[in-house]
């Protein structure tokens, strides 16, 4: 198939869930002969079958779809999260401009009924054909520790409705008891939590810049996902594929194999950590296939 997609979204860097998802979809589409061209590359006018928008902010999403309307026969966008305010004027414009929507969890559909009136496809954040495995370097990222490592990740320190998105203050509130069994690793990739070094000393290993996440997973015993909002976390999928148990908040439906706890409930969180499964293995079969995506796009 020699069809082109004009993509309104960024590839890494920076490395993050959305950029890694976009890179995965590019690779999966390439595996079936679909070429992706990325904004702001010079587009050819009206030369594309589809325009795919990944913008997070409603006004950027609507404006990108408006551009897409001029470039492609069909316009689609992905909601990379669990919230879509259907009353927002920019989101109403986005629904009017688009031909279809990709959603990453049922929460979006349940709370935004107007989405159901548009053609939509519930997908995983990564497609199985775009999964690649890189060799793990021999040089470890973490120092030797007498206790197993528990990993938590923070892309930034932003909040949503007053709640820190990545849940770092919540994990810190549990750290006194958490440190009985684990050494905490914080992948603080934008150096947003430097003050924690002084407070927690050797109870915490803080990595203050981006690192190879696959390598980091190979060195930890559990991945923590204490977020107050989420889409379909790429990091969670990567952890499961690496055989690392995942403990995550229950704010959104999680993939099979994830242990969930009640959001902001410290006792529930610590109890989940006491009940880690023996051996975890994510399955490529649980991920959406690029063929499902192509069928959806061709149906528009």
C-alpha positions in Angstrom: 0.0 0.0 0.0 1.5 3.3 -1.0 -0.6 5.7 1.0 0.7 8.6 3.0 -0.2 10.0 6.4 0.6 13.5 7.4 1.3 13.4 11.1 0.8 16.4 13.4 2.9 15.2 16.3 6.5 14.9 17.5 9.0 12.1 17.4 11.6 11.8 20.2 13.3 13.7 21.4 12.1 14.6 23.9 11.4 11.0 25.0 8.0 10.6 26.6 4.9 8.5 26.3 3.3 10.5 23.5 6.5 10.8 21.4 7.3 7.1 21.9 3.8 6.2 20.9 4.0 8.2 17.7 7.4 6.6 16.8 5.9 3.2 17.4 2.9 3.9 15.1 5.2 5.2 12.4 7.2 2.0 12.5 4.1 -0.2 12.5 2.6 1.7 9.6 5.9 1.4 7.7 5.7 -2.4 8.1 2.6 -2.4 5.9 4.0 0.1 3.4 2.3 3.3 4.8 4.6 6.3 4.8 4.4 9.0 7.4 5.4 12.6 6.8 5.8 14.7 10.0 4.9 18.3 10.7 6.5 20.8 10.1 7.9 19.1 6.9 6.8 20.8 3.8 3.5 19.1 2.9 2.3 18.6 -0.6 -1.1 20.2 -1.0 -4.0 17.8 -0.7 -1.6 14.9 -1.4 -2.4 12.7 1.6 -5.1 10.1 2.3 -5.1 10.8 6.1 -3.9 13.5 8.5 -3.3 12.2 12.0 -3.3 14.8 14.8 -1.7 14.1 18.2 -2.0 17.6 19.8 -2.9 17.6 23.5 -4.3 21.1 24.0 -7.8 21.6 22.6 -6.9 24.7 20.6 -3.8 23.1 19.0 -5.9 20.0 18.2 -8.6 22.1 16.4 -6.1 24.3 14.5 -4.1 21.2 13.4 -7.2 19.5 12.2 -8.1 22.7 10.3 -4.7 22.4 8.5 -5.3 18.7 8.0 -8.6 19.5 6.3 -6.6 21.3 3.6 -4.0 18.6 3.2 -5.7 15.2 3.4 -8.9 13.4 2.4 -9.6 12.2 5.9 -8.8 13.8 9.3 -8.3 11.8 12.5 -6.9 12.5 16.0 -5.8 10.6 19.0 -6.7 11.5 22.6 -3.6 10.8 24.6 -5.2 10.8 28.0 -8.4 10.1 29.9 -10.1 13.5 29.5 -11.9 15.1 26.6 -14.1 18.0 27.5 -16.9 17.8 25.0 -18.3 21.2 25.9 -15.0 23.0 25.2 -15.5 25.1 22.0 -12.2 23.9 20.5 -13.0 20.3 21.1 -16.5 20.8 19.5 -14.6 22.3 16.5 -12.3 19.3 16.5 -15.2 16.9 16.4 -16.7 18.8 13.5 -13.5 18.8 11.6 -12.5 15.2 12.1 -13.6 12.0 10.3 -12.5 9.7 13.1 -11.0 9.4 16.6 -8.5 7.0 18.2 -9.1 6.7 22.0 -6.8 4.9 24.4 -9.2 3.9 27.2 -12.9 3.4 27.9 -12.9 6.3 30.4 -12.8 8.8 27.5 -15.9 7.3 25.8 -17.8 7.0 29.1 -17.3 10.7 30.0 -17.6 12.2 26.5 -20.7 10.8 24.8 -20.4 13.0 21.8 -17.3 11.1 20.8 -19.5 8.0 20.3 -21.3 9.8 17.5 -18.0 10.0 15.5 -16.3 6.9 14.1 -13.9 5.8 16.8 -11.4 3.0 17.5 -10.3 1.9 21.0 -6.6 1.2 20.6 -3.5 0.5 22.6 -0.9 3.3 22.8 1.6 1.1 20.9 0.9 -1.2 18.0 2.3 -4.8 18.1 4.1 -4.4 14.7 6.0 -1.3 16.0 7.5 -3.1 19.0 11.3 -3.3 18.7 13.8 -4.6 21.3 17.2 -3.0 21.7 20.1 -4.8 23.4 20.6 -3.9 27.0 24.0 -2.3 27.6 26.3 -4.1 30.1 27.0 -1.0 32.2 24.3 -0.7 34.9 22.5 2.6 35.6 21.9 1.9 39.3 24.4 1.4 42.1 24.4 -1.9 44.1 21.7 -2.0 46.7 20.9 -4.3 49.6 17.2 -4.0 48.7 15.3 -4.4 45.4 14.6 -1.3 43.5 11.1 0.2 43.0 10.9 2.6 40.0 8.7 5.6 39.6 8.9 8.0 36.7 8.1 11.7 36.3 8.1 13.6 33.1 7.5 16.9 35.0 6.0 18.2 38.2 2.8 19.6 36.7 -0.6 19.1 38.4 -4.1 18.4 37.2 -7.0 19.9 39.3 -4.5 20.4 42.1 -3.1 16.8 42.1 0.5 16.2 40.9 0.1 14.2 37.7 2.9 11.7 38.3 2.1 11.3 42.0 5.6 11.9 43.4 4.4 13.7 46.6 2.1 10.7 47.2 4.9 8.2 46.9 7.1 10.4 49.2 4.3 10.2 51.8 4.6 6.4 51.7 8.4 6.3 51.5 9.1 5.7 55.2 7.3 2.4 55.0 8.2 1.7 51.4 11.9 1.9 52.3 11.5 -1.1 54.6 11.4 -3.4 51.6 12.7 -1.3 48.7 15.1 1.4 47.5 13.1 3.9 45.5 14.4 5.0 42.1 12.9 8.2 40.7 13.5 8.8 37.0 13.1 12.6 37.3 13.9 13.3 33.7 13.5 17.1 33.9 15.1 17.5 37.3 11.8 18.7 38.8 12.3 17.1 42.3 15.9 18.0 43.2 14.8 18.8 46.8 14.1 15.1 47.5 17.8 14.3 47.6 18.4 16.2 50.8 15.2 14.8 52.5 15.7 11.1 51.7 19.4 10.5 51.2 20.2 6.9 50.4 16.5 5.8 50.6 16.2 7.3 47.1 18.2 7.1 43.9 17.1 10.1 41.7 18.1 10.1 38.1 17.9 13.8 37.0 18.1 13.3 33.2 16.6 11.0 30.5 18.0 7.5 30.6 17.5 4.3 28.6 14.1 3.2 30.1 14.4 -0.4 28.9 17.8 -0.7 30.6 16.4 0.8 33.8 13.5 -1.7 33.8 16.1 -4.5 33.6 17.5 -3.4 36.9 14.3 -2.9 39.0 11.9 -5.2 40.8 8.7 -3.3 40.3 7.4 -0.3 38.4 5.1 2.2 40.2 2.5 4.3 38.3 0.8 6.5 40.9 -0.7 8.9 38.3 -3.9 11.0 38.9 -4.7 10.7 35.1 -3.5 8.5 32.3 -4.2 7.3 28.8 -2.7 3.9 27.9 0.7 4.3 29.4 3.6 3.3 27.1 5.8 2.8 30.2 3.3 0.3 31.7 3.3 -1.7 28.5 7.1 -1.6 28.4 7.4 -2.8 32.0 5.0 -5.7 31.4 6.8 -6.7 28.2 10.0 -6.7 30.2 8.5 -9.0 32.8 8.5 -6.3 35.5 5.4 -6.2 37.9 3.4 -2.9 37.7 1.5 -1.3 40.6 -0.7 1.5 39.3 -3.5 3.8 40.5 -7.0 2.9 39.5 -7.8 6.2 37.9 -8.2 4.5 34.5 -8.6 0.9 33.1 -5.1 -0.7 33.2 -3.8 -3.5 31.0 -4.2 -7.1 32.2 -1.5 -8.1 34.6 -1.3 -4.6 36.4 -1.9 -4.6 40.1 -4.1 -1.5 40.9 -4.7 0.3 44.1 -7.1 3.0 45.2 -5.8 6.4 44.1 -4.2 8.4 46.9 -4.8 5.5 49.4 -1.5 4.8 51.0 -2.7 1.6 52.7 -4.0 0.2 49.4 -0.8 1.2 47.7 1.5 -0.6 50.2 -0.8 -3.6 50.3 -0.5 -3.9 46.5 3.3 -3.9 46.8 3.0 -6.8 49.3 1.2 -8.9 46.7 3.4 -8.8 43.6 2.9 -11.8 41.2 5.6 -14.4 40.6 6.7 -13.6 37.0 5.0 -11.2 34.7 4.9 -11.4 30.9 3.1 -8.9 28.7 1.7 -10.3 25.5 2.0 -8.7 22.0 -1.4 -10.2 21.3 -3.0 -7.8 23.8 -1.8 -4.9 21.7 -3.8 -3.4 18.8 -2.6 -4.6 15.3 -1.7 -2.1 12.6 -4.1 -4.0 10.4 -7.0 -3.0 12.7 -5.9 0.7 12.4 -5.7 0.4 8.6 -9.2 -1.1 8.4 -10.5 1.7 10.5 -8.9 4.4 8.5 -10.1 2.9 5.2 -13.6 2.7 6.5 -13.8 6.5 7.0 
